[in-house]
Amino acid sequence: MARLPSFHYRWEWRLRANPEQLWEWVSDTNRFNADTGLPALEENIPLENRRRRLRFSLLGVKVEWEETPFEWVRPFRFGVVRRYLSGPVALMRVLAELMPLPEGGTRLVYQVWAYPRNFLGVLAIPIQIGLISARRFGAVFRQYDDWVMQGKAVWDSERPTALTREQRRRLRFLCRQLTDWGADPALVDRLAHLLETADDLTLMRMRPYALADYWGVPRKRCWNFS
C-alpha cells in the first residue's frame, strides 16, 4: 500500500495588539476551535502530563482525540499535538508564534501539519484545512485583535446562553446570597450578567481579581466572588 502524503500549511498575519495582549485569546485552543466553527465539545477529560481527551460530533460522526501541549513559551509560542482516535485524520500538529514588531503590534505565524489516516483524509485535509479553515483562522485572529484594541477581556461574550427557568432561579438565589455576604449589589448584577452571557470556556477562566481589574474597581470589592 502506498504511503499516504502529509500536509503542511503556514499562514501569517500582522496584528495591531502586542503578543502579551493577544496571548490569552490565541492560546485558548478550546475557544479558538469553537470560534472557527467546530461543534461544542461533548467530552473534555484531563489526563496525565497535561494531556486531555476531547470529543465532539460532526454531521453525526464522533470525532475523538488526545491533545498534548509540546511547547509553551508565554506570550510568544505554543504548540499542541492531537492524536485522533477515529476519523480520516490520524495526527495533527499545530504551532503558533507571536513575534513583536519593531513598530508595534504582532506578526502571528500559524502552522499546521496534518497526517491522514486513510484516503478520505487525503481528500478532506486540503479542503477542510487548506481552504475552509484557512479563511476562518484569519477572520478569527483579526476579530481577536479588534477585541483587544477595543479593550475587551477574554470573558466578554456576544453570544447569550439560553438558561432554563430553573437555572435562572438558582442564579438569582446565589446572587442574593452574595449580597447577603457583603458583596456590592452593583458588582453582583454585573457578575450575573456575565454568567448569563459568557460561554463555558470563558467561565472556566474567570478569576475574581481579573474581573476587578477589568471593571476598574478595587480588588477587595470582588473578594466575595472567590
Rosetta blueprint (number, residue, H / E / L):
1 M L
2 A L
3 R L
4 L L
5 P L
6 S L
7 F E
8 H E
9 Y E
10 R E
11 W E
12 E E
13 W E
14 R E
15 L E
16 R L
17 A L
18 N L
19 P H
20 E H
21 Q H
22 L H
23 W H
24 E H
25 W H
26 V H
27 S L
28 D L
29 T H
30 N H
31 R H
32 F H
33 N H
34 A H
35 D H
36 T L
37 G L
38 L L
39 P L
40 A L
41 L L
42 E L
43 E E
44 N E
45 I E
46 P E
47 L L
48 E H
49 N H
50 R H
51 R L
52 R E
53 R E
54 L E
55 R E
56 F E
57 S E
58 L E
59 L L
60 G L
61 V E
62 K E
63 V E
64 E E
65 W E
66 E E
67 E E
68 T E
69 P E
70 F E
71 E E
72 W E
73 V E
74 R L
75 P L
76 F L
77 R E
78 F E
79 G E
80 V E
81 V E
82 R E
83 R E
84 Y E
85 L L
86 S L
87 G L
88 P L
89 V E
90 A E
91 L E
92 M E
93 R E
94 V E
95 L E
96 A E
97 E E
98 L E
99 M E
100 P E
101 L L
102 P L
103 E L
104 G L
105 G L
106 T E
107 R E
108 L E
109 V E
110 Y E
111 Q E
112 V E
113 W E
114 A E
115 Y E
116 P E
117 R L
118 N L
119 F H
120 L H
121 G H
122 V H
123 L H
124 A H
125 I H
126 P H
127 I H
128 Q H
129 I H
130 G H
131 L H
132 I H
133 S H
134 A H
135 R H
136 R H
137 F H
138 G H
139 A H
140 V H
141 F H
142 R H
143 Q H
144 Y H
145 D H
146 D H
147 W H
148 V H
149 M H
150 Q L
151 G L
152 K L
153 A L
154 V L
155 W L
156 D L
157 S L
158 E L
159 R L
160 P L
161 T L
162 A L
163 L L
164 T L
165 R H
166 E H
167 Q H
168 R H
169 R H
170 R H
171 L H
172 R H
173 F H
174 L H
175 C H
176 R H
177 Q H
178 L H
179 T H
180 D H
181 W L
182 G L
183 A L
184 D L
185 P H
186 A H
187 L H
188 V H
189 D H
190 R H
191 L H
192 A H
193 H H
194 L H
195 L H
196 E H
197 T H
198 A L
199 D L
200 D H
201 L H
202 T H
203 L H
204 M H
205 R H
206 M L
207 R L
208 P H
209 Y H
210 A H
211 L H
212 A H
213 D H
214 Y H
215 W H
216 G L
217 V L
218 P L
219 R H
220 K H
221 R H
222 C H
223 W H
224 N H
225 F H
226 S L
